[in-house]
Amino acid sequence: MIRVLIADDHPLVRLGMRSFLETQSDFEVVGEAVDGAEAVEQAERLRPDVVLLDLMMPGVSGLDATRVMKERGLPAEIVILTSSLDDERMVQALRAGAISYLLKTSPADEVARALREASLHRSVLDPQVQRRLVGELQAGRPGQRPGEDLTDRERDVLRGIAAGKSNQEIADELGIGVKTVKTHVSNILLKLDVLDRTQAAIFAIRHHLD
């Protein structure tokens, strides 16, 4: 079972998502939160596999909650479900550690797919989000060399990916936690605009980043 925490300040959204997920045989909704602070508290206490998180909530926002959960090393993957198509918020959420970013106009089946993929540490982006995100990144970086904005640590992780190493092997080699490696991998995929580790490895080899 995939254990899901739903965080949204709108009761009807929480009810709708809970009702839908409970019709699926592979989901268990373990809790609900009305703001970012409660989302962090429940993620720490309940240890869900995935947090389905609204980006804009009163008090502690979904963006801040994402940062806090990642800084504390909580194991849950974070799927953003929001009405916001703001380019800056998208980039900030993904760089903070969210694995997926969906709009509330997404079909329920697509949200369920994103949650399943997140439980396997794989990303899903709403098509509108992907177009806006790629356009924003390309517009803001004219003439940039491939991989130029990777940090030194991200380059180290990318070399490990290109060498076919697992997250645990990379973590052991670099002396960091496997959760930190997963965060670096998510950032690498975002920055290189690739979908998975295989594409990242091919990119690294083609552009001599390995």
HUBELSUL-V472184 format. One record per residue. PHI is phi as a letter, one per 40 degrees, with the letter a starting at -180 (999 if undefined). PSI is psi in radians with two decimals (* if undefined). D_LAST is the distance of its C-alpha to the last C-alpha in Angstrom with 2 decimals. Layout:
# HUBELSUL-V472184
PHI&PSI&D_LAST  PHI&PSI&D_LAST
This chain:
# HUBELSUL-V472184
999&2.46&37.43  c&2.02&35.10  c&2.13&36.57  b&2.36&36.62  b&2.24&37.81  b&2.18&39.11  b&1.95&39.27  a&2.46&41.29  c&-0.09&44.31  c&2.03&46.16  d&-0.65&48.15  c&-0.61&48.36  c&-0.81&44.58  c&-0.79&44.26  c&-0.78&47.16  c&-0.78&45.87  c&-0.74&42.40  c&-0.82&43.94  c&-0.73&46.50  c&-0.84&43.97  c&-0.56&41.50  c&-0.19&44.43  c&-0.19&45.26  c&2.43&41.91  c&-0.26&41.99  b&0.18&38.54  b&2.52&38.82  b&2.04&40.70  c&1.94&41.29  c&-0.21&41.55  a&2.93&42.46  b&2.60&42.91  b&2.57&42.40  b&-0.16&44.05  a&3.09&41.74  c&-0.66&38.48  c&-0.78&40.16  c&-0.59&41.62  c&-0.77&38.36  c&-0.81&36.66  c&-0.79&39.70  c&-0.60&39.87  c&-0.66&36.14  c&-0.70&36.58  c&-0.72&39.80  c&-0.35&39.21  f&1.02&35.52  c&2.86&34.98  c&-0.65&31.95  b&2.44&31.73  b&2.13&33.40  c&1.93&34.62  b&2.20&34.97  c&2.46&36.85  c&-0.67&35.25  b&1.78&38.54  b&2.73&41.00  c&2.71&43.65  g&-2.11&43.06  c&2.07&39.52  c&2.95&37.48  c&-0.61&34.95  c&-0.82&32.21  c&-0.68&33.44  c&-0.69&33.84  c&-0.82&30.23  c&-0.78&29.12  c&-0.77&31.59  c&-0.69&30.69  c&-0.69&27.00  c&-0.58&27.92  c&-0.04&30.25  g&0.47&27.68  c&2.46&29.85  c&-0.29&28.44  c&2.41&29.64  c&2.65&27.42  b&2.13&28.94  b&2.04&29.98  c&2.26&31.54  b&1.91&34.68  a&2.92&36.26  c&-0.03&38.32  c&2.20&36.21  b&0.37&34.25  c&2.15&33.65  d&-0.76&30.25  c&-0.73&29.84  c&-0.69&30.82  d&-0.92&28.34  c&-0.76&25.38  c&-0.73&26.82  c&-0.77&27.43  c&-0.68&23.97  c&-0.46&22.38  c&-0.32&25.02  h&-0.03&23.77  c&2.43&25.77  c&-0.43&24.09  a&2.75&26.39  a&1.96&28.79  b&2.69&31.94  c&2.69&35.16  c&-0.15&38.55  c&-0.06&39.53  c&2.50&37.12  c&2.62&39.00  d&-0.66&39.48  c&-0.59&37.76  c&-0.65&34.57  c&-0.76&34.75  c&-0.71&35.26  c&-0.73&32.24  c&-0.68&30.07  c&-0.73&31.49  c&-0.77&30.80  c&-0.70&27.19  c&-0.66&26.85  c&-0.33&28.31  b&0.18&25.39  g&0.68&22.91  b&2.55&22.38  c&2.63&23.07  b&2.26&25.88  b&2.35&26.74  d&2.40&30.15  d&-0.69&29.98  c&-0.70&31.74  c&-0.77&29.33  c&-0.76&26.29  c&-0.80&27.96  c&-0.71&28.94  c&-0.82&25.64  c&-0.73&23.65  c&-0.72&26.46  c&-0.74&26.51  c&-0.73&22.83  c&-0.72&23.04  c&-0.58&26.35  c&-0.07&25.27  b&1.02&22.23  c&2.33&23.44  g&0.19&21.28  c&2.44&18.30  c&2.59&14.92  d&2.28&12.47  g&0.18&11.04  c&-0.53&13.28  c&0.13&15.19  c&2.43&12.64  c&2.93&13.94  d&-0.72&12.39  c&-0.68&12.92  c&-0.63&11.45  c&-0.69&8.08  c&-0.77&8.65  c&-0.71&9.72  c&-0.68&7.03  c&-0.67&4.70  c&-0.72&8.10  c&-0.80&8.73  c&-0.49&6.17  c&0.01&7.84  g&0.33&11.03  c&2.62&12.42  c&2.93&15.36  d&-0.70&16.15  c&-0.71&18.51  c&-0.71&16.18  c&-0.76&13.72  c&-0.78&16.96  c&-0.72&18.34  c&-0.67&15.44  c&-0.16&15.43  g&0.61&19.19  b&2.97&19.58  c&2.66&21.44  c&-0.54&20.25  c&-0.64&21.92  c&-0.69&19.88  c&-0.76&16.64  c&-0.70&18.29  c&-0.76&19.10  c&-0.71&15.59  c&-0.78&14.52  d&-0.75&17.52  c&-0.68&16.71  c&-0.81&13.17  c&-0.70&14.92  c&-0.85&17.62  c&-0.59&15.78  c&-0.13&13.69  f&0.85&16.97  b&2.84&15.85  c&-0.44&18.07  a&3.14&16.22  c&-0.64&13.24  c&-0.80&13.11  c&-0.63&13.02  c&-0.72&10.30  c&-0.75&8.05  c&-0.76&9.50  d&-0.81&9.07  c&-0.74&5.32  c&-0.77&5.66  c&-0.64&8.82  b&0.27&8.10  f&0.70&5.50  c&0.05&3.80  c&*&0.00
